[in-house]
């Protein structure tokens, strides 16, 4: 399954380029087909007896750029065992929920839990049967350019200073031991769940996230920005850092709780040591879709059954077995 990490990254770039060329808007993904010789799901019948091979139709997925690689890999594998076309796009967590609440998509990818205001927006449109599934763990990663040889670890307080208003203009303002080098920030746009999570975990209620620097719902833009400037710093999902390879360097985080500097790794995210930037990832759908649209039920079932294999393959941390069984149990009423 390691083939997915390179494949999904290349596909993401292609999708972004195609969407920008076509309309300057969101990226719409389709099934490439023929990616793997052996589908992740194995037989065309799920563990719950659902016949994937009998399913057809379309499922539209949109939302978090962080969750995008997982959903896109799932869509590719699902196309090998079913006749369902799963279209995966990315417009940020907030953008995905907007489409979901307008009834435009069947599944919303999210890198944070749905907000009360979003639940109310859905309810205003008659959508009051939302179902949440916990699918992965992310180590939200702070990165710098590899030519940056002065930052190895940042405290939460320093991180807050860098990404808050007023933003420091020079690295020496963050720490006198740092060089008098221009500081440039790259961060997700306000429709991103990653942005929301960072504001909650790092900036806090009393602060204001910087509006200086470069923001984008497309993490690929952020990666390229940090790769191209010695004084740059940014943050986004762990999978995008992993794909960048030697083009980026991760910064350890000191949560100022006595544990010192902790690096973003699979193990540290899984055990909760990488605080406060370990976070859960989700997908959302509706009860009515699970009851009335077999293609949606089938895709969600396939998604959950293959989390342990695909999530690590694209660069995230698999959820604990106990949590996975809880998610699978949510589907049982719809499989009767």
C-alpha positions in Angstrom: 0.0 0.0 0.0 3.0 2.4 0.1 2.3 3.0 -3.5 -0.6 5.2 -2.5 1.5 8.0 -0.9 3.3 8.8 -4.1 0.2 8.2 -6.2 -2.2 10.3 -4.2 0.3 13.2 -4.0 0.7 13.2 -7.8 -3.0 12.9 -8.3 -3.6 15.9 -5.9 -1.2 18.1 -7.9 -2.9 17.0 -11.1 -6.4 17.7 -9.7 -5.4 21.2 -8.5 -3.8 22.1 -11.8 -6.8 20.9 -13.8 -9.3 22.7 -11.6 -7.4 26.0 -11.8 -7.0 25.7 -15.5 -10.7 25.0 -16.0 -12.4 27.5 -13.6 -10.1 28.6 -10.9 -12.3 26.8 -8.4 -12.5 23.5 -6.5 -10.8 20.3 -7.5 -13.0 17.5 -8.7 -11.5 14.0 -8.6 -12.6 10.9 -10.5 -11.6 7.3 -10.4 -8.4 6.7 -12.2 -8.9 2.9 -12.2 -6.4 0.2 -12.4 -4.2 1.5 -9.6 -3.7 -1.8 -7.8 -3.8 -5.4 -8.9 -5.1 -6.5 -5.6 -7.9 -4.4 -4.1 -7.5 -3.5 -0.4 -11.0 -4.8 0.3 -10.2 -8.3 -1.1 -13.4 -10.1 -2.1 -16.3 -8.2 -3.5 -18.4 -9.0 -0.4 -17.8 -7.1 2.8 -17.3 -8.6 6.2 -21.0 -7.7 6.9 -22.2 -9.6 3.8 -22.7 -6.5 1.6 -22.2 -7.4 -2.0 -20.0 -4.6 -3.3 -20.0 -6.0 -6.8 -23.7 -5.4 -7.1 -23.4 -1.7 -6.3 -23.5 1.1 -8.9 -24.1 4.9 -9.0 -22.2 7.9 -7.9 -21.0 9.2 -4.5 -19.7 12.8 -4.2 -17.2 13.6 -1.4 -15.7 17.0 -0.6 -14.1 18.9 2.3 -10.8 18.7 4.1 -7.6 18.7 2.1 -6.1 16.7 5.1 -8.5 13.9 4.7 -8.5 14.1 0.9 -5.6 11.5 0.4 -7.5 8.9 2.5 -10.8 9.4 0.7 -9.1 9.4 -2.7 -7.2 6.2 -2.0 -10.5 4.6 -0.7 -12.3 5.7 -3.8 -9.6 4.1 -6.1 -9.8 0.8 -4.2 -13.6 0.8 -4.0 -13.7 1.2 -7.8 -11.9 -2.2 -8.1 -14.7 -4.1 -6.3 -17.8 -2.2 -7.3 -19.4 -0.2 -10.1 -19.7 2.9 -8.0 -18.0 6.1 -9.1 -16.7 8.1 -6.1 -15.8 11.7 -6.9 -13.5 13.2 -4.3 -12.7 17.0 -4.2 -11.2 19.3 -1.7 -12.5 22.7 -0.7 -11.5 22.8 3.0 -13.5 21.4 5.9 -15.7 24.5 6.1 -16.3 24.4 2.4 -17.2 20.7 2.5 -19.8 21.3 5.3 -21.3 24.1 3.3 -21.9 21.8 0.3 -23.0 19.0 2.6 -25.6 21.2 4.3 -26.9 22.4 0.9 -27.4 18.7 -0.1 -24.8 18.9 -2.8 -22.6 16.0 -1.6 -23.1 12.7 0.2 -19.9 12.6 2.3 -18.0 15.5 3.9 -14.3 15.1 4.8 -13.4 17.0 8.0 -10.2 17.6 10.0 -12.2 18.8 12.9 -15.6 18.0 14.4 -18.6 19.7 12.9 -19.5 23.0 14.5 -22.9 23.8 16.1 -23.4 26.6 13.6 -22.9 24.1 10.8 -25.3 21.6 12.4 -27.9 24.5 12.5 -27.2 25.4 8.9 -27.9 21.8 7.9 -31.0 21.7 10.0 -32.3 24.9 8.3 -32.2 22.9 5.0 -33.9 19.9 6.5 -30.7 17.9 7.1 -31.0 16.7 10.7 -29.7 13.1 10.4 -25.9 13.7 10.4 -23.7 10.7 11.2 -20.0 11.2 12.2 -17.3 8.6 11.6 -13.8 8.9 13.2 -11.3 7.6 10.6 -7.7 8.6 11.4 -5.3 10.5 13.6 -3.2 13.3 12.2 0.0 14.9 13.6 -0.5 18.5 12.5 3.0 19.3 11.5 5.0 22.6 11.7 7.6 22.8 9.0 10.5 25.0 8.0 12.9 25.2 5.0 15.8 22.7 5.3 18.2 25.6 5.0 16.8 26.9 8.2 19.5 25.7 10.6 18.4 27.6 13.7 15.0 26.2 14.6 14.9 22.6 15.9 12.1 23.0 18.5 9.5 25.7 19.3 7.4 26.1 22.4 3.7 26.5 22.1 4.2 30.1 23.2 6.7 30.8 20.4 4.4 29.1 17.9 1.5 31.3 19.1 3.7 34.4 18.7 4.7 33.5 15.2 1.2 32.9 13.9 -0.6 35.7 15.8 -1.3 39.3 15.2 0.9 41.3 15.2 3.2 38.8 13.4 6.9 39.1 14.0 8.8 40.3 11.0 12.2 38.8 11.9 13.2 35.5 13.4 15.3 37.3 16.0 12.0 38.7 17.4 10.9 35.2 18.4 14.2 34.3 20.1 17.3 36.6 20.3 19.5 33.6 19.5 17.8 33.3 16.1 19.3 35.3 13.2 18.0 38.6 12.0 16.3 36.8 9.1 13.0 37.7 7.5 10.2 35.5 8.9 7.5 34.4 6.4 4.4 32.4 7.3 2.4 29.8 5.2 -0.9 28.5 6.7 -4.3 27.0 5.7 -7.1 29.3 4.7 -10.0 30.1 7.0 -12.2 27.4 5.4 -9.8 24.8 6.5 -10.4 22.6 9.5 -6.6 22.6 10.0 -6.8 26.4 10.4 -9.7 26.1 12.9 -7.9 23.4 14.9 -4.6 25.4 15.0 -6.5 28.5 16.2 -8.2 26.5 19.0 -5.1 24.6 20.1 -2.4 27.3 19.7 -3.7 30.8 19.2 -6.5 30.6 21.8 -9.6 32.7 22.4 -7.6 35.8 23.4 -5.5 35.8 20.2 -6.0 36.6 16.5 -4.4 34.4 13.9 -2.1 36.4 11.6 -3.4 37.6 8.2 0.1 38.2 7.0 2.0 35.7 4.9 0.3 33.3 2.5 -2.9 31.2 3.2 -4.4 28.5 1.0 -6.9 25.7 1.4 -4.6 23.8 -1.0 -1.8 22.3 1.2 0.3 21.8 -1.9 0.6 25.6 -2.2 1.9 25.8 1.4 4.4 23.0 0.8 5.8 24.8 -2.2 6.0 28.1 -0.4 8.0 26.7 2.5 10.3 24.7 0.2 11.2 27.9 -1.7 12.1 30.3 1.1 14.8 29.9 3.8 12.9 32.1 6.3 9.6 30.3 5.8 7.5 28.4 8.4 4.2 26.8 7.9 1.8 24.1 9.2 -0.5 21.4 7.6 -1.3 17.7 7.9 1.4 15.1 8.5 0.9 13.3 5.2 1.8 16.4 3.2 5.0 16.7 5.2 5.8 13.0 4.6 5.3 13.4 0.8 7.6 16.5 0.6 10.6 14.4 1.7 13.8 16.3 2.0 12.1 19.5 0.8 10.8 20.3 4.3 12.0 19.8 7.8 9.6 19.2 10.7 9.9 21.2 13.9 9.5 19.5 17.3 7.0 21.1 19.7 7.4 21.8 23.4 3.9 21.9 25.0 5.5 23.5 28.0 4.2 20.7 30.3 7.6 19.4 31.3 7.9 16.7 28.6 10.2 18.9 26.5 10.4 18.8 22.7 8.3 16.1 20.9 8.6 15.4 17.2 5.6 14.7 15.0 5.8 10.9 14.4 3.3 8.1 14.0 4.1 6.8 17.5 3.9 10.1 19.2 0.6 10.9 17.5 -0.9 7.5 18.4 0.1 7.7 22.0 -1.0 11.3 22.4 2.5 12.6 23.3 2.5 15.0 20.4 0.3 17.6 22.1 -1.5 19.8 21.4 -1.2 19.0 17.7 -2.4 15.4 17.5 -6.0 15.5 16.2 -8.8 13.2 15.0 -10.0 13.1 11.4 -13.6 12.4 10.3 -16.0 11.8 7.5 -19.7 12.7 7.8 -22.8 11.4 6.0 -26.5 11.1 6.6 -28.7 8.4 8.0 -31.0 8.7 5.0 -28.1 8.0 2.7 -27.1 5.0 4.6 -30.7 3.6 4.5 -31.7 4.6 1.0 -28.5 4.7 -1.1 -26.7 1.4 -1.1 -23.7 2.9 -2.9 -23.1 5.3 0.0 -23.5 2.6 2.6 -21.2 0.4 0.6 -18.5 3.0 0.3 -18.6 3.9 4.0 -18.5 0.2 5.0 -15.5 -0.3 2.7 -13.9 2.8 4.0 -14.1 1.6 7.6 -13.0 -2.0 6.8 -9.8 -0.7 5.1 -8.7 2.0 7.6 -6.0 -0.1 9.1 -4.3 -0.6 5.7 -4.9 2.6 3.8 -4.6 5.3 6.5 -0.9 4.4 7.3 -0.2 4.0 3.6 -1.1 7.6 2.8 0.8 9.0 5.8 -1.6 9.1 8.8 -2.1 7.1 12.0 -4.7 4.3 12.2 -7.3 4.7 15.0 -7.2 2.2 18.0 -9.0 -1.1 17.4 -11.6 -0.3 20.0 -12.5 3.0 18.3 -12.6 1.2 14.9 -15.1 -1.3 16.2 -17.3 1.5 17.6 -17.3 3.1 14.1 -18.3 -0.2 12.5 -21.0 -0.7 15.0 -22.6 2.6 13.9 -23.3 0.9 10.5 -24.9 -2.3 11.8 -28.5 -0.9 11.9 -28.3 -0.1 8.2 -26.9 -3.6 7.2 -29.9 -5.5 8.5 
